[in-house]
Structures are given as C-alpha cells and as structure tokens.
Amino acid sequence: MLIKGKNIDQCISSRKNNLDIIRFIAAALVLFSHSYPLTLGNNWTEPFGVLTRGDMTFGEFAVSIFFVISGFLITQSFDRSKDLVYYFQARILRIFPALIFCVLLIIFVLGPIFTDLSFRDYFNHHETYDYLRTISLYWLQFDLPGVFQTNVWPGAVNGSLWTLWFEFFFYIVVAILGVTRLLKKRIVLLGFILSTVLFILGKGGFYTDLFRYFSAGMVFYLFRKQIRLNGWVAFLSFVFLLSTIRTGYFSYSLSIFGTYLIFYLAFDTRIKMHNFGKYGDFSYGIYIYAFPVQQIMTFISGNKLTPLENTLLSFPVTLLLAIVSWNLVEKQALKYKKYPYIKRQLQIQEMAIDSRSKRL
C-alpha cells in the first residue's frame, strides 16, 4: 500500500519549515540538562535520564536532534552548490566567528573576574593562553587557571564545545564524499547501517554514536523524493519510541523513528512556526554560552541553586548573549559568504559580455 502525503523534496522547495524552533528547543534542553551536573555534581536525577533508565539524558537527546538536522542541511548545502570553496567558506563562517568571540570573552572577561588567582598571576599563567587552542575545535581545554575551582562541577568553563569537533569532522566527510562522487543513496545508507552496528558493538566511541544521527539526516535528504511525510507513520514512530523509552533501547530507535518525527514536525504545514527565526537563529549562541553562564550562576550562589533555579536564572542571560552574538558576530560574518565559484565565474562572464556589447 502506497504511503500518502508529500515527499520531503516537495516540502523543502517551499522554504517554510519549523527547523529553527526545533533547534531552539534542543539548545534550551541542553541548558536544562546541564543544570543537574552543574548544581548536583551528577546526572542521577536528570528527568529524561531517569525516564529512560540511564539510556539518554535531555542533553544527549538534544545533541542527537542537532546532528540529525545538521546531516540533512549540510548534505543539502553541498548538493546545491557543489563548490568546495563555497561549501567550506559557509561552514567556517557559521561556526568559527561566534566561537572565537566566545573564547576571547571567556579568557579576557570571565576568567579575570572569577579566578581565585591574582590578576597578574592569571595573565602570566600559560594555561590562560593555552585555552586559545579551543578555537581549533580539536585541542579542547575545559578549564582556566583558578576559575570555578569551588563549583560543584569544578574547573570546567565550557563543557558544551566538545561536540563541535565532531560536527566539523562530519562536514569534512560530506565534502570528501561529494568530491569523490560517493555522496550517493546506497553508500550513505551503508554508512548509517555500519555506524549503527559499530555503536551496538560498542566500537568507535563518539564518532559512531554521533555519526548515526548525522548520517540519518543525510539519508533523509538523499532519499527526499522517496520518503513521504504521513501523519499515521509519524504517530506509529512516536508510539514505537515510547515503547522503547523504558527498555534501554531508546537511543537505538531514535536514529530511525526519531529522525522521521523530526522532519515530520519540521515540514508539517499545520505547525505554523516557520517565522520563528525571523529575528535571528539563536540556537548556536544558546549552545555555546549556556555552560559558562550556568557555572557563573552556580558560583555566585555559592553552590546553593537547585537545577530548576539554575535553569531559570541562566536561560534569560544566555538568550541575551545569543541575541548579541547573532546580531554583532554571526549575522555579520555570514555577509561574507560568496557565491559558488561556478556561479561567480558565470556572473563575471556575463558582466564582461554586457560591457563589450555596450562598447559596440
């Protein structure tokens, strides 16, 4: 029996979707989830962790959503441009300007205020400047000299940044597959299956775990003309997810049935939230600023905040920083995106032809 409903390809052509609000909610969930270890020192009572019997926290759930959406959009980006220079330019401008600004703010503003060292000792300490390596994404440093040493979760300044390396690494994977013309349905589907098998076997660590979700998004983009978004299929996917939530197998089913639900909710025209990002995309800013803001709140309170109190105090401040980051850094950086090389060359040729015709 044929599944009724629009396919994903028909949905993305309208450019109206709910991806912005989904990512915003996911970023907020990361903040909420981190409030437990940052105020209690552990995740034992984190609500989603308790619900899934330790299988997955709200933070892990949200990161999975990020990687599914990213896999879809990044594959779409390469497929539409097919220009390696433009592709990496767009990726770099989206991640690094805001990250660099955040790292510099942490080193030169947050650090001197909250360190237990003297101003001179802090700026003479080699680890202060070693923190700049965090900008590379690969050589992450989580602490600064004397900062947050008395917190429940001591030392960590920004524990959220570890996922950015994996994100950028998968961008490289997409580029390699695209350049070698291996960005094909069967190959990416095989990659998803292989990463799932390796995850089940406990091999590959974070690479296989996160690539399951990223490649799931890739699969949904490459099969966009075959995958139809149907309310009954979405409902059955939701039921199946619920059935695994207490069994310890929720993380296994999420990469398949959760991915379907994400894109069903993203492209369902009855959910009219496509204007949510009208004033900016604040999800990335929330993600990179939440952890240090939450540590500040914990420090100021003398470790007396509950997880809910930490969330309620931290979210408005984090959102404000995200708004500032978007308007002063991220949006400005994105203005430097150039047209793909081929399109640019065609424009140059057309301008040259117009110029010659005017002379004649």
C-alpha positions in Angstrom: 0.0 0.0 0.0 1.4 3.4 -1.0 2.0 5.9 1.8 0.1 9.1 1.2 1.5 12.5 1.8 4.0 15.0 0.4 7.6 13.8 0.0 10.4 15.7 1.7 11.6 17.1 -1.6 8.2 18.9 -2.1 8.4 20.3 1.4 11.8 21.8 1.2 11.1 23.6 -2.0 8.7 25.9 -0.2 11.4 27.1 2.2 8.8 27.1 5.0 9.8 24.8 7.9 9.9 24.6 11.7 13.6 23.7 11.9 14.5 27.0 13.7 12.2 26.4 16.6 13.2 22.7 16.9 16.9 23.7 17.2 16.0 26.4 19.6 14.1 23.9 21.9 17.0 21.5 21.5 19.5 24.2 22.7 17.3 25.0 25.7 17.1 21.3 26.6 20.9 21.1 26.7 20.9 24.0 29.1 18.3 22.4 31.3 20.1 19.0 31.2 23.4 20.6 32.2 21.8 22.2 35.2 21.8 18.8 37.0 25.6 18.0 37.0 26.4 21.7 37.4 24.4 22.0 40.6 24.3 18.5 42.0 27.5 17.1 40.6 25.8 14.2 38.7 23.0 13.2 36.3 21.3 10.7 38.6 18.1 12.7 38.9 18.1 14.3 35.4 14.4 13.7 34.3 15.0 12.2 30.9 17.8 10.1 32.2 15.5 8.7 34.9 12.7 8.1 32.4 15.0 6.2 30.0 16.7 4.4 32.9 20.1 6.0 32.2 19.9 5.4 28.4 19.8 9.1 27.4 19.6 12.5 29.1 17.8 15.5 27.7 21.2 16.9 26.7 22.1 13.8 24.7 18.6 13.8 23.2 19.0 17.4 22.1 22.5 16.8 20.6 21.1 13.9 18.6 18.5 16.2 17.2 21.2 18.8 16.3 23.2 16.1 14.4 20.1 14.8 12.5 19.2 18.2 11.3 22.8 19.1 10.5 23.3 15.9 8.5 20.2 16.9 6.4 21.1 20.6 5.9 24.8 20.1 5.3 24.2 17.4 2.7 21.7 19.7 1.0 24.2 22.6 1.1 26.9 20.6 -0.7 24.4 19.1 -3.1 23.1 22.5 -4.2 26.4 24.3 -4.5 28.9 21.5 -5.5 31.6 24.1 -4.9 34.1 23.0 -2.3 35.4 26.6 -1.6 31.9 28.0 -1.1 30.9 24.9 1.0 33.8 25.3 3.5 33.5 29.0 3.5 29.9 28.8 4.5 30.7 26.2 7.2 33.6 28.2 8.6 31.7 31.4 8.7 28.8 29.8 10.6 30.9 28.1 13.3 34.2 30.0 13.9 33.4 33.7 14.2 31.0 33.2 17.1 33.3 30.5 18.7 36.3 32.9 18.5 34.3 35.7 20.1 33.0 33.3 22.8 36.5 32.0 23.6 38.0 35.5 23.8 35.2 36.6 26.0 35.8 33.7 28.4 39.6 34.3 28.5 39.6 38.0 28.9 36.4 38.8 30.7 35.0 35.8 32.5 38.4 34.4 33.6 39.8 37.5 35.3 36.5 38.1 37.2 36.0 34.5 38.5 39.6 33.3 39.0 40.9 32.8 42.5 44.3 33.9 41.3 45.5 37.5 41.2 45.1 39.4 38.0 48.8 39.2 37.4 49.1 35.5 38.1 46.1 34.7 35.9 47.5 36.5 32.9 51.0 35.2 33.5 49.8 31.6 33.5 50.4 29.6 30.3 47.1 27.8 30.6 45.3 31.1 30.2 46.6 31.4 26.6 46.5 27.6 26.0 42.8 28.0 26.1 43.0 29.7 22.8 43.6 26.3 21.3 39.9 25.6 21.9 39.3 27.6 18.7 40.8 24.7 16.7 37.9 22.5 18.0 40.3 19.6 18.2 42.6 20.6 21.1 39.9 21.5 23.6 40.8 22.9 27.0 38.0 22.8 29.5 39.4 24.9 32.4 41.2 28.2 33.1 43.6 28.8 35.9 41.7 29.2 39.2 38.3 29.6 37.6 35.3 27.9 39.2 37.5 25.8 41.4 35.0 25.8 44.2 31.9 24.9 42.0 30.1 21.6 42.3 31.5 20.8 38.9 34.9 22.3 39.5 37.1 23.9 36.8 35.0 23.4 33.7 34.4 26.6 31.9 32.6 25.5 28.8 31.9 21.7 28.6 29.5 22.0 25.6 32.1 22.7 23.0 33.3 19.1 22.6 30.6 18.3 20.1 31.7 21.0 17.6 34.8 19.0 16.5 32.6 16.0 15.6 30.2 18.4 13.8 33.0 19.9 11.7 34.6 16.5 11.1 31.4 15.3 9.6 31.3 18.4 7.4 34.7 17.1 6.0 33.2 13.7 5.5 30.4 15.1 3.4 32.9 17.1 1.3 35.1 14.1 0.7 32.1 12.0 -0.3 30.9 14.8 -2.6 34.2 15.5 -4.3 34.8 11.7 -4.9 31.2 11.4 -6.1 30.3 9.0 -3.4 27.6 11.1 -1.9 25.1 8.5 -3.1 22.0 7.0 -1.5 23.3 3.4 -1.1 26.7 4.5 0.2 25.4 6.9 2.8 22.7 4.3 3.8 25.5 1.7 4.2 27.4 4.3 6.3 24.4 4.7 8.6 24.0 0.9 8.9 27.7 0.4 9.6 27.8 3.2 12.3 24.7 1.7 13.9 26.3 -1.8 14.0 29.5 -0.4 15.4 27.5 1.6 18.0 25.7 -1.6 19.1 29.1 -3.4 19.3 30.5 -0.6 21.4 33.1 0.4 18.8 34.2 3.8 17.6 33.0 5.8 20.6 31.5 9.3 20.0 32.3 9.1 16.2 30.0 6.2 15.6 27.4 7.3 18.1 27.1 10.8 16.6 27.5 9.7 13.0 24.4 7.5 13.4 22.4 10.6 13.8 24.3 12.8 11.3 24.1 10.1 8.6 20.4 9.6 9.4 19.9 13.2 8.4 22.0 12.6 5.3 19.9 9.6 4.3 16.7 11.5 4.7 18.0 14.2 2.4 19.3 11.8 -0.3 16.0 9.8 -0.2 13.9 13.0 0.0 11.9 12.1 -3.1 11.1 8.6 -1.8 10.3 9.5 1.9 6.7 10.7 2.3 5.6 12.6 5.4 2.5 10.9 6.7 0.6 11.6 9.9 -0.1 7.9 10.6 3.6 6.9 10.1 4.6 9.8 12.4 2.1 8.6 15.0 3.4 5.0 14.8 7.0 6.3 15.0 6.1 8.1 18.2 4.4 5.0 19.6 7.5 2.9 18.9 9.7 5.5 20.5 7.5 5.5 23.6 7.6 1.7 23.7 11.4 1.7 23.9 11.8 4.6 26.3 11.9 2.3 29.4 13.7 -0.6 27.8 17.2 0.8 27.4 16.8 0.8 23.6 15.5 4.3 23.1 18.8 5.6 21.7 18.7 2.8 19.1 15.2 3.6 17.9 15.8 7.4 18.0 18.1 7.5 15.0 15.3 6.0 12.8 11.9 6.8 14.2 13.1 9.9 15.9 14.6 11.2 12.6 11.2 10.6 10.8 9.4 12.5 13.6 11.9 15.4 13.4 11.3 16.0 9.7 7.6 15.4 10.0 7.3 18.1 12.6 9.7 20.3 10.7 7.7 20.3 7.5 4.1 19.8 8.8 2.3 22.9 7.4 -0.2 22.7 10.3 2.5 23.7 12.7 2.9 27.3 11.6 6.2 28.2 13.3 8.3 28.9 10.2 8.6 32.6 11.1 10.2 31.7 14.5 13.7 32.6 13.2 12.5 35.9 11.8 14.7 37.9 14.1 17.7 35.5 14.1 19.0 32.0 14.7 19.8 32.0 18.4 20.3 28.2 18.9 24.1 28.2 18.3 24.6 31.1 20.6 22.5 29.4 23.3 24.5 26.3 22.9 28.0 27.9 23.3 27.1 30.3 26.0 24.8 28.3 28.3 27.5 26.3 30.1 29.7 29.3 31.3 26.6 31.3 32.3 25.4 28.3 34.3 28.7 28.0 36.0 28.7 31.7 36.8 25.2 31.3 38.4 26.4 28.3 40.5 29.5 30.3 41.6 27.6 33.4 42.6 25.0 31.4 44.6 27.7 29.5 46.5 26.6 26.2 45.1 23.1 26.6 46.6 21.0 26.6 43.5 18.7 23.7 42.5 18.7 22.6 38.9 15.4 24.4 38.2 16.7 27.6 39.8 19.9 27.4 37.8 17.9 26.9 34.5 15.5 29.8 35.2 18.4 32.2 36.1 20.7 31.1 33.3 18.3 31.0 30.4 17.5 34.7 30.1 21.1 35.7 30.3 22.2 33.0 27.9 19.4 34.1 25.4 20.6 37.7 25.7 24.2 36.7 24.9 22.9 34.6 22.0 21.0 37.6 20.6 24.1 39.8 20.9 26.2 37.0 19.3 23.8 36.7 16.4 23.5 40.4 15.6 27.0 41.5 16.2 29.0 38.4 15.1 27.2 35.6 13.4 24.9 37.6 11.1 27.8 40.0 10.2 30.1 37.1 9.4 27.5 35.4 7.1 27.5 38.5 4.9 31.0 37.4 3.7 29.6 34.3 2.1 30.4 34.4 -1.6 28.5 32.8 -4.5 29.7 29.3 -5.5 32.8 29.6 -7.8 30.9 28.4 -11.0 28.1 30.9 -10.5 30.6 33.7 -9.8 32.5 32.9 -12.9 29.3 33.0 -15.0 28.4 36.3 -13.5 31.9 37.7 -14.4 31.5 36.4 -17.9 28.0 37.9 -18.2 29.3 41.3 -17.0 32.2 41.1 -19.5 29.8 40.4 -22.3 27.5 43.2 -21.3 30.4 45.6 -21.1 31.6 44.6 -24.6 28.1 45.0 -26.1 27.8 48.5 -24.6 31.1 49.5 -26.2 29.9 48.2 -29.6 
